[in-house]
Amino acid sequence: MHLYIFSALKCHLYSSIMARVFVYGTLKKGQPNYYRMFDSGNGQAEFLASAVTEQKYPLVIATKYNIPFLLNIPGQGHRVHGEIYKVDERMLSFLDDFESTPSMYQRHPITLEVKEWAKRTEEEEEEEERPSLGTITEAFVYSTTTYQPDWPSRPCYENYNAYADHGLEYQIREARDK
């Protein structure tokens, strides 16, 4: 009995340590690294909503691997479209490693406008009231202040797609420098 209570409490505490993360590049639905968001070995993630940054930012494709980078230069570029996920502590740690934080990307809060909430079951709707569309919310984002001097002058995108006709083929991590 005591073990059951302890396990239930531990699960409750663990599940209550959740963070919101905004993804705008290869981790979005339909993109090359999306599967990593739902690999249980990395932790837990739940899609919450599609959103757009409240401020404009330059979203550029750079390096020989054609990686999307959100440059931390508020007011330049476009309002960037992406997705908000609720992630557990383990997934957040995985994402920090995956995004090479803090050397390549830095994780910080960003203000977002919700465009569309994920569909929910009736039970979920009873548990938590959802703000209306257009609501301003906050989530962590991985952006960078450590970029090459020419990056801000590169073409900026408002909605990254690795498979678009921009001619910049994204190279998956496993295929790099082999």
N, CA, C and O of each residue as an XYZ file, in Angstrom:
712
protein
N       0.824     -1.188      0.000
C       0.000      0.000      0.000
C       0.875      1.262      0.000
O       0.639      2.185     -0.779
N       1.870      1.293      0.866
C       2.736      2.471      0.948
C       3.509      2.672     -0.360
O       3.708      3.805     -0.798
N       3.942      1.575     -0.977
C       4.663      1.665     -2.233
C       3.764      2.259     -3.320
O       4.213      3.079     -4.121
N       2.502      1.846     -3.344
C       1.549      2.363     -4.323
C       1.366      3.875     -4.135
O       1.384      4.634     -5.104
N       1.192      4.298     -2.888
C       1.002      5.730     -2.607
C       2.239      6.514     -3.013
O       2.128      7.581     -3.617
N       3.423      5.992     -2.684
C       4.660      6.655     -3.048
C       4.792      6.746     -4.571
O       5.162      7.794     -5.102
N       4.487      5.645     -5.275
C       4.580      5.647     -6.738
C       3.605      6.642     -7.342
O       3.957      7.363     -8.275
N       2.382      6.691     -6.823
C       1.387      7.633     -7.338
C       1.840      9.071     -7.100
O       1.691      9.923     -7.976
N       2.391      9.342     -5.919
C       2.881     10.674     -5.601
C       4.051     11.042     -6.498
O       4.126     12.159     -7.009
N       4.964     10.093     -6.685
C       6.118     10.329     -7.542
C       5.661     10.626     -8.972
O       6.170     11.552     -9.604
N       4.708      9.850     -9.484
C       4.179     10.097    -10.834
C       3.532     11.475    -10.908
O       3.725     12.197    -11.885
N       2.777     11.839     -9.898
C       2.111     13.139     -9.896
C       3.138     14.269     -9.887
O       3.008     15.239    -10.634
N       4.156     14.141     -9.040
C       5.183     15.181     -8.973
C       5.945     15.265    -10.289
O       6.219     16.357    -10.786
N       6.287     14.103    -10.854
C       7.057     14.091    -12.092
C       6.243     14.693    -13.227
O       6.759     15.469    -14.032
N       4.953     14.326    -13.283
C       4.131     14.822    -14.373
C       3.810     16.304    -14.202
O       3.479     16.980    -15.176
N       3.903     16.813    -12.976
C       3.602     18.228    -12.787
C       4.787     19.126    -13.158
O       4.634     20.343    -13.264
N       5.954     18.533    -13.352
C       7.123     19.312    -13.773
C       7.143     19.287    -15.299
O       7.863     18.506    -15.922
N       6.336     20.162    -15.874
C       6.207     20.226    -17.327
C       6.569     21.637    -17.784
O       6.400     22.613    -17.054
N       7.061     21.710    -18.991
C       7.408     23.002    -19.587
C       6.783     23.075    -20.966
O       6.510     22.051    -21.591
N       6.563     24.276    -21.428
C       6.089     24.482    -22.790
C       7.277     24.886    -23.650
O       8.099     25.714    -23.257
N       7.349     24.282    -24.835
C       8.433     24.568    -25.775
C       7.823     24.884    -27.141
O       6.923     24.186    -27.607
N       8.319     25.934    -27.767
C       7.897     26.328    -29.110
C       8.934     25.827    -30.098
O      10.105     26.194    -29.999
N       8.525     24.990    -31.057
C       9.438     24.497    -32.093
C       9.018     25.107    -33.432
O       7.827     25.228    -33.717
N       9.987     25.486    -34.238
C       9.731     26.209    -35.483
C      10.473     25.618    -36.662
O      10.323     26.101    -37.784
N      11.272     24.582    -36.436
C      12.132     24.042    -37.501
C      11.944     22.561    -37.721
O      10.833     22.097    -37.979
N      13.028     21.819    -37.620
C      13.022     20.395    -37.979
C      12.272     19.515    -36.983
O      12.067     18.333    -37.256
N      11.858     20.055    -35.839
C      11.105     19.275    -34.848
C       9.589     19.384    -35.041
O       8.837     18.701    -34.345
N       9.122     20.231    -35.977
C       7.692     20.380    -36.240
C       7.144     19.140    -36.939
O       7.896     18.333    -37.486
N       5.818     19.006    -36.911
C       5.131     17.926    -37.634
C       5.546     17.949    -39.100
O       5.601     19.006    -39.728
N       5.837     16.756    -39.637
C       6.184     16.637    -41.043
C       7.618     16.975    -41.375
O       7.998     16.949    -42.545
N       8.428     17.294    -40.376
C       9.819     17.679    -40.611
C      10.765     16.553    -40.169
O      10.350     15.642    -39.453
N      12.038     16.616    -40.595
C      12.957     15.483    -40.418
C      13.182     15.003    -38.981
O      13.449     13.818    -38.783
N      13.085     15.865    -37.984
C      13.354     15.452    -36.603
C      12.100     15.349    -35.734
O      12.198     15.193    -34.517
N      10.939     15.435    -36.351
C       9.680     15.372    -35.605
C       9.583     14.102    -34.754
O       9.086     14.144    -33.628
N      10.055     12.983    -35.290
C       9.968     11.708    -34.566
C      10.657     11.769    -33.207
O      10.288     11.027    -32.297
N      11.635     12.628    -33.058
C      12.367     12.725    -31.785
C      11.475     13.247    -30.653
O      11.717     12.963    -29.480
N      10.440     14.015    -31.020
C       9.521     14.556    -30.014
C       8.683     13.452    -29.367
O       8.167     13.632    -28.263
N       8.547     12.321    -30.043
C       7.681     11.253    -29.533
C       8.426      9.948    -29.310
O       7.811      8.886    -29.213
N       9.748     10.024    -29.228
C      10.569      8.874    -28.857
C      10.562      8.831    -27.331
O      11.158      9.693    -26.684
N       9.893      7.836    -26.752
C       9.744      7.794    -25.293
C      11.085      7.721    -24.574
O      11.166      8.051    -23.391
N      12.137      7.295    -25.266
C      13.465      7.297    -24.668
C      13.972      8.700    -24.395
O      14.858      8.893    -23.562
N      13.412      9.688    -25.100
C      13.805     11.086    -24.910
C      12.970     11.774    -23.842
O      13.350     12.834    -23.344
N      11.828     11.178    -23.483
C      10.909     11.793    -22.539
C       9.527     11.871    -23.148
O       9.230     11.186    -24.127
N       8.689     12.701    -22.571
C       7.303     12.834    -23.013
C       7.055     14.221    -23.603
O       7.560     15.227    -23.104
N       6.263     14.248    -24.682
C       5.865     15.512    -25.306
C       4.412     15.385    -25.742
O       3.961     14.323    -26.172
N       3.698     16.488    -25.620
C       2.300     16.530    -26.049
C       2.090     17.808    -26.849
O       2.399     18.904    -26.381
N       1.558     17.657    -28.067
C       1.265     18.812    -28.905
C       0.118     19.584    -28.273
O      -0.920     19.006    -27.955
N       0.301     20.896    -28.089
C      -0.739     21.742    -27.512
C      -1.411     22.641    -28.542
O      -2.637     22.736    -28.585
N      -0.598     23.306    -29.381
C      -1.186     24.306    -30.270
C      -0.205     24.711    -31.362
O       1.007     24.536    -31.235
N      -0.765     25.257    -32.436
C       0.071     25.958    -33.404
C       0.062     27.428    -32.981
O      -0.924     27.921    -32.435
N       1.162     28.112    -33.239
C       1.303     29.485    -32.761
C       2.255     30.250    -33.666
O       2.909     29.681    -34.540
N       2.313     31.543    -33.433
C       3.216     32.425    -34.163
C       3.849     33.363    -33.139
O       3.208     33.750    -32.162
N       5.104     33.722    -33.367
C       5.773     34.622    -32.427
C       5.058     35.964    -32.414
O       4.585     36.435    -33.448
N       4.983     36.569    -31.248
C       4.337     37.879    -31.146
C       5.189     38.941    -31.853
O       4.666     39.841    -32.510
N       6.493     38.816    -31.704
C       7.415     39.743    -32.355
C       7.991     39.100    -33.611
O       7.896     37.886    -33.794
N       8.579     39.904    -34.459
C       9.292     39.411    -35.627
C      10.684     38.943    -35.197
O      11.301     39.517    -34.299
N      11.162     37.885    -35.862
C      12.518     37.378    -35.669
C      13.031     36.885    -37.018
O      12.238     36.423    -37.839
N      14.347     36.972    -37.270
C      14.887     36.366    -38.478
C      15.002     34.848    -38.298
O      15.695     34.372    -37.398
N      14.324     34.105    -39.155
C      14.468     32.644    -39.219
C      15.235     32.377    -40.504
O      14.716     32.576    -41.603
N      16.480     31.922    -40.355
C      17.359     31.732    -41.513
C      17.802     30.276    -41.593
O      17.722     29.529    -40.618
N      18.264     29.898    -42.763
C      18.836     28.564    -42.969
C      20.327     28.782    -43.180
O      20.736     29.551    -44.050
N      21.142     28.092    -42.368
C      22.584     28.375    -42.407
C      23.400     27.110    -42.152
O      22.850     26.055    -41.838
N      24.658     27.228    -42.284
C      25.730     26.227    -42.190
C      25.675     25.295    -43.400
O      24.715     25.308    -44.171
N      26.699     24.508    -43.544
C      26.745     23.572    -44.676
C      25.679     22.477    -44.545
O      25.424     21.739    -45.497
N      25.056     22.375    -43.362
C      24.012     21.367    -43.141
C      22.600     21.920    -43.363
O      21.618     21.187    -43.248
N      22.504     23.209    -43.681
C      21.215     23.866    -43.930
C      20.257     23.726    -42.749
O      19.132     23.246    -42.890
N      20.729     24.153    -41.596
C      19.972     24.096    -40.340
C      19.168     25.389    -40.186
O      19.684     26.476    -40.445
N      17.892     25.272    -39.761
C      17.137     26.497    -39.477
C      17.561     27.089    -38.133
O      17.668     26.377    -37.135
N      17.799     28.389    -38.122
C      18.175     29.108    -36.907
C      17.234     30.288    -36.711
O      16.990     31.056    -37.642
N      16.714     30.428    -35.520
C      15.966     31.627    -35.144
C      16.973     32.547    -34.477
O      17.453     32.259    -33.380
N      17.293     33.654    -35.136
C      18.269     34.593    -34.588
C      17.575     35.445    -33.534
O      16.480     35.960    -33.764
N      18.203     35.588    -32.398
C      17.601     36.352    -31.313
C      17.808     37.843    -31.564
O      18.563     38.523    -30.868
N      17.099     38.322    -32.597
C      17.124     39.735    -32.960
C      15.655     40.173    -33.082
O      15.127     40.280    -34.189
N      14.999     40.426    -31.936
C      13.586     40.823    -31.986
C      13.378     42.064    -32.848
O      14.185     42.993    -32.831
N      12.273     42.058    -33.604
C      11.926     43.209    -34.426
C      12.376     43.089    -35.869
O      11.936     43.872    -36.710
N      13.245     42.127    -36.184
C      13.685     41.909    -37.560
C      13.043     40.636    -38.094
O      12.615     39.787    -37.312
N      12.970     40.490    -39.420
C      12.465     39.257    -40.012
C      10.948     39.208    -40.077
O      10.303     40.170    -40.493
N      10.381     38.078    -39.662
C       8.939     37.828    -39.745
C       8.437     37.297    -38.411
O       9.220     36.868    -37.564
N       7.126     37.333    -38.239
C       6.510     36.577    -37.146
C       6.627     35.113    -37.560
O       6.163     34.741    -38.638
N       7.229     34.291    -36.736
C       7.582     32.920    -37.097
C       6.509     31.943    -36.618
O       6.083     31.987    -35.464
N       6.080     31.061    -37.522
C       5.074     30.033    -37.225
C       5.742     28.774    -36.692
O       6.826     28.391    -37.132
N       5.069     28.138    -35.734
C       5.575     26.899    -35.173
C       4.528     26.216    -34.327
O       3.331     26.462    -34.476
N       4.989     25.351    -33.431
C       4.101     24.527    -32.614
C       4.541     24.570    -31.154
O       5.732     24.612    -30.845
N       3.557     24.558    -30.273
C       3.831     24.526    -28.834
C       3.605     23.107    -28.334
O       2.580     22.489    -28.623
N       4.572     22.599    -27.584
C       4.494     21.273    -26.965
C       4.652     21.416    -25.466
O       5.381     22.280    -24.979
N       3.958     20.556    -24.745
C       4.175     20.422    -23.309
C       5.125     19.244    -23.164
O       4.837     18.149    -23.647
N       6.265     19.463    -22.496
C       7.290     18.422    -22.369
C       7.655     18.216    -20.910
O       7.578     19.130    -20.090
N       8.059     16.979    -20.609
C       8.504     16.698    -19.248
C       9.984     17.075    -19.106
O      10.639     17.470    -20.070
N      10.480     16.943    -17.894
C      11.853     17.347    -17.591
C      12.873     16.569    -18.427
O      13.880     17.128    -18.860
N      12.609     15.289    -18.650
C      13.526     14.462    -19.431
C      13.587     14.928    -20.890
O      14.668     15.000    -21.475
N      12.426     15.244    -21.477
C      12.396     15.732    -22.862
C      13.076     17.100    -22.948
O      13.795     17.371    -23.909
N      12.859     17.947    -21.971
C      13.503     19.258    -21.975
C      15.023     19.103    -21.938
O      15.743     19.823    -22.629
N      15.497     18.173    -21.141
C      16.933     17.897    -21.080
C      17.435     17.351    -22.423
O      18.500     17.740    -22.903
N      16.651     16.445    -23.021
C      17.015     15.925    -24.347
C      17.104     17.063    -25.356
O      18.071     17.149    -26.113
N      16.099     17.938    -25.370
C      16.088     19.052    -26.315
C      17.269     19.987    -26.091
O      17.850     20.486    -27.055
N      17.634     20.233    -24.829
C      18.818     21.052    -24.546
C      20.055     20.434    -25.195
O      20.858     21.140    -25.805
N      20.206     19.112    -25.060
C      21.352     18.425    -25.674
C      21.250     18.455    -27.196
O      22.222     18.764    -27.886
N      20.078     18.133    -27.708
C      19.862     18.084    -29.157
C      20.152     19.436    -29.797
O      20.721     19.496    -30.887
N      19.768     20.509    -29.135
C      19.963     21.861    -29.660
C      21.323     22.448    -29.284
O      21.580     23.624    -29.540
N      22.191     21.642    -28.681
C      23.543     22.074    -28.292
C      23.506     23.355    -27.465
O      24.217     24.321    -27.742
N      22.655     23.331    -26.438
C      22.518     24.467    -25.529
C      23.641     24.417    -24.505
O      23.886     23.349    -23.943
N      24.316     25.486    -24.243
C      24.113     26.857    -24.704
C      25.049     27.285    -25.835
O      25.032     28.455    -26.218
N      25.866     26.381    -26.382
C      26.856     26.824    -27.368
C      26.250     27.224    -28.715
O      26.618     28.261    -29.266
N      25.322     26.413    -29.258
C      24.754     26.744    -30.560
C      23.435     27.498    -30.404
O      23.227     28.521    -31.057
N      22.553     27.005    -29.554
C      21.273     27.658    -29.272
C      21.211     28.000    -27.790
O      21.904     27.401    -26.968
N      20.377     28.964    -27.472
C      20.118     29.310    -26.083
C      18.611     29.166    -25.867
O      17.812     29.607    -26.694
N      18.231     28.545    -24.746
C      16.804     28.368    -24.435
C      16.341     29.531    -23.567
O      16.953     29.838    -22.544
N      15.254     30.172    -23.985
C      14.712     31.304    -23.220
C      13.219     31.410    -23.510
O      12.741     30.845    -24.493
N      12.476     32.126    -22.668
C      11.038     32.298    -22.906
C      10.771     33.237    -24.079
O      11.537     34.163    -24.344
N       9.670     32.974    -24.769
C       9.243     33.812    -25.889
C       7.727     33.964    -25.808
O       7.029     33.075    -25.320
N       7.234     35.089    -26.286
C       5.797     35.357    -26.274
C       5.203     34.954    -27.618
O       5.741     35.284    -28.675
N       4.079     34.231    -27.560
C       3.463     33.650    -28.747
C       1.980     33.965    -28.808
O       1.330     34.176    -27.784
N       1.456     33.993    -30.021
C       0.017     34.110    -30.230
C      -0.497     32.750    -30.700
O      -0.021     32.216    -31.702
N      -1.468     32.192    -29.974
C      -2.032     30.890    -30.318
C      -2.906     31.026    -31.554
O      -3.779     31.891    -31.619
N      -2.660     30.155    -32.541
C      -3.445     30.154    -33.778
C      -4.495     29.040    -33.772
O      -5.610     29.237    -34.256
N      -4.143     27.870    -33.224
C      -5.093     26.750    -33.178
C      -4.674     25.776    -32.083
O      -3.522     25.344    -32.030
N      -5.617     25.436    -31.213
C      -5.362     24.463    -30.153
C      -5.538     23.055    -30.690
O      -6.312     22.835    -31.622
N      -4.827     22.103    -30.110
C      -4.994     20.693    -30.470
C      -6.385     20.233    -30.063
O      -6.973     20.756    -29.117
N      -6.903     19.248    -30.788
C      -8.192     18.675    -30.415
C      -8.023     17.933    -29.100
O      -6.989     17.315    -28.850
N      -9.060     18.002    -28.255
C      -8.989     17.360    -26.944
C     -10.222     16.513    -26.711
O     -11.270     16.725    -27.321
N     -10.077     15.548    -25.814
C     -11.217     14.731    -25.424
C     -12.094     15.530    -24.472
O     -11.659     16.543    -23.925
N     -13.333     15.076    -24.271
C     -14.241     15.757    -23.337
C     -13.651     15.789    -21.932
O     -13.778     16.782    -21.216
N     -13.005     14.693    -21.548
C     -12.399     14.611    -20.207
C     -11.322     15.678    -20.043
O     -11.260     16.340    -19.007
N     -10.474     15.850    -21.056
C      -9.421     16.860    -20.995
C     -10.012     18.266    -20.938
O      -9.489     19.137    -20.243
N     -11.099     18.483    -21.667
C     -11.729     19.800    -21.664
C     -12.291     20.148    -20.293
O     -12.287     21.313    -19.894
N     -12.779     19.132    -19.568
C     -13.308     19.366    -18.226
C     -12.190     19.679    -17.241
O     -12.385     20.450    -16.302
N     -11.016     19.082    -17.454
C      -9.882     19.264    -16.541
C      -9.299     20.672    -16.607
O      -8.917     21.235    -15.581
N      -9.228     21.238    -17.798
C      -8.502     22.497    -17.967
C      -9.220     23.361    -19.005
O      -9.469     22.923    -20.128
N      -9.540     24.565    -18.622
C     -10.161     25.481    -19.574
C      -9.088     26.042    -20.487
O      -7.995     26.386    -20.037
N      -9.398     26.132    -21.746
C      -8.453     26.590    -22.740
C      -8.707     28.043    -23.106
O      -9.853     28.432    -23.332
N      -7.667     28.841    -23.166
C      -7.857     30.230    -23.602
C      -8.323     30.267    -25.057
O      -8.144     29.295    -25.791
N      -8.908     31.362    -25.467
C      -9.407     31.494    -26.831
C      -8.256     31.674    -27.818
O      -7.129     31.995    -27.442
N      -8.581     31.455    -29.102
C      -7.583     31.670    -30.151
C      -7.160     33.132    -30.118
O      -7.945     34.015    -29.773
N      -5.915     33.368    -30.482
C      -5.392     34.723    -30.431
C      -4.814     35.080    -29.074
O      -4.212     36.140    -28.903
N      -5.000     34.181    -28.103
C      -4.456     34.401    -26.770
C      -2.936     34.484    -26.835
O      -2.297     33.762    -27.600
N      -2.375     35.356    -26.039
C      -0.923     35.477    -25.937
C      -0.467     34.562    -24.799
O      -1.014     34.610    -23.697
N       0.531     33.735    -25.073
C       1.063     32.805    -24.085
C       2.580     32.807    -24.184
O       3.153     33.466    -25.051
N       3.218     32.079    -23.306
C       4.677     32.031    -23.278
C       5.142     30.578    -23.313
O       4.484     29.688    -22.776
N       6.283     30.357    -23.951
C       6.916     29.039    -23.995
C       8.414     29.262    -24.160
O       8.860     30.355    -24.506
N       9.174     28.213    -23.909
C      10.609     28.282    -24.193
C      10.819     28.131    -25.695
O      10.046     27.459    -26.378
N      11.863     28.760    -26.194
C      12.275     28.614    -27.583
C      13.789     28.467    -27.602
O      14.489     28.948    -26.711
N      14.276     27.793    -28.632
C      15.721     27.688    -28.841
C      16.067     28.647    -29.978
O      15.730     28.409    -31.138
N      16.744     29.729    -29.622
C      17.213     30.689    -30.620
C      18.705     30.877    -30.397
O      19.284     30.278    -29.490
N      19.319     31.701    -31.215
C      20.762     31.851    -31.072
C      21.210     33.307    -31.130
O      20.668     34.127    -31.871
N      22.205     33.584    -30.329
C      22.909     34.867    -30.380
C      24.335     34.630    -30.879
O      25.112     35.571    -31.045
N      24.665     33.362    -31.114
C      26.016     32.998    -31.560
C      25.952     32.581    -33.028
O      25.893     31.393    -33.342
N      25.964     33.572    -33.922
C      25.828     33.306    -35.345
C      26.883     34.092    -36.111
O      27.495     35.022    -35.586
N      27.078     33.697    -37.355
C      28.050     34.361    -38.222
C      27.531     35.752    -38.625
O      26.320     35.953    -38.705
N      28.422     36.699    -38.875
C      28.015     38.075    -39.189
C      27.080     38.202    -40.394
O      26.275     39.131    -40.444
N      27.171     37.287    -41.366
C      26.333     37.396    -42.562
C      24.929     36.795    -42.377
O      24.066     37.003    -43.229
N      24.688     36.073    -41.310
C      23.397     35.394    -41.147
C      22.207     36.352    -41.134
O      21.193     36.033    -41.756
N      22.267     37.513    -40.460
C      21.102     38.404    -40.477
C      20.731     38.917    -41.878
O      19.599     39.353    -42.089
N      21.666     38.871    -42.834
C      21.356     39.344    -44.185
C      20.866     38.215    -45.100
O      20.562     38.460    -46.267
N      20.787     36.992    -44.588
C      20.266     35.865    -45.379
C      18.748     36.003    -45.527
O      18.113     36.736    -44.768
N      18.166     35.295    -46.507
C      16.697     35.311    -46.611
C      16.058     34.811    -45.318
O      16.527     33.847    -44.712
N      14.988     35.477    -44.907
C      14.248     35.100    -43.693
C      12.966     34.385    -44.091
O      12.347     34.699    -45.108
N      12.584     33.423    -43.271
C      11.382     32.636    -43.504
C      10.414     32.851    -42.357
O      10.831     33.111    -41.228
N       9.125     32.745    -42.639
C       8.147     32.827    -41.562
C       7.643     31.452    -41.164
O       7.062     31.285    -40.091
N       7.864     30.463    -42.031
C       7.397     29.105    -41.740
C       8.380     28.132    -42.373
O       8.338     27.919    -43.584
N       9.260     27.540    -41.580
C      10.298     26.644    -42.093
C       9.695     25.334    -42.582
O       8.797     24.767    -41.959
N      10.217     24.869    -43.721
C       9.885     23.552    -44.244
C      11.140     23.009    -44.908
O      11.636     23.589    -45.875
N      11.654     21.902    -44.393
C      12.874     21.309    -44.930
C      12.700     20.872    -46.375
O      13.679     20.763    -47.113
N      11.462     20.620    -46.785
C      11.192     20.076    -48.111
C      10.676     21.131    -49.093
O      10.215     20.780    -50.179
N      10.744     22.394    -48.737
C      10.265     23.470    -49.609
C      11.211     23.645    -50.792
O      12.277     23.031    -50.842
N      10.820     24.472    -51.725
C      11.613     24.669    -52.940
C      12.698     25.741    -52.795
O      13.101     26.349    -53.786
N      13.172     25.975    -51.564
C      14.247     26.959    -51.363
C      15.597     26.434    -51.824
O      16.556     27.199    -51.925
N      15.686     25.124    -52.108
C      16.926     24.545    -52.623
C      17.990     24.296    -51.569
O      19.138     24.018    -51.914
N      17.638     24.389    -50.288
C      18.603     24.191    -49.198
C      18.243     22.903    -48.459
O      17.483     22.918    -47.491
N      18.799     21.799    -48.931
C      18.449     20.497    -48.378
C      19.048     20.307    -46.986
O      20.265     20.363    -46.808
N      18.183     20.083    -46.010
C      18.618     19.839    -44.636
C      19.342     18.500    -44.577
O      18.863     17.504    -45.120
N      20.504     18.479    -43.911
C      21.244     17.230    -43.734
C      21.010     16.726    -42.321
O      21.338     17.404    -41.347
N      20.441     15.536    -42.213
C      20.170     14.973    -40.901
C      21.469     14.751    -40.141
O      22.521     14.511    -40.734
N      21.379     14.835    -38.836
C      22.546     14.754    -37.968
C      23.371     13.482    -38.194
O      24.601     13.520    -38.204
N      22.671     12.357    -38.374
C      23.357     11.075    -38.529
C      24.174     10.991    -39.812
O      25.078     10.161    -39.905
N      23.880     11.832    -40.806
C      24.593     11.800    -42.088
C      25.722     12.827    -42.178
O      26.423     12.883    -43.188
N      25.904     13.631    -41.149
C      26.895     14.698    -41.175
C      28.303     14.168    -40.929
O      28.513     13.277    -40.107
N      29.253     14.729    -41.652
C      30.687     14.443    -41.466
C      31.011     12.964    -41.404
O      31.772     12.528    -40.541
N      30.442     12.191    -42.309
C      30.768     10.753    -42.341
C      31.787     10.483    -43.401
O      32.194      9.336    -43.588
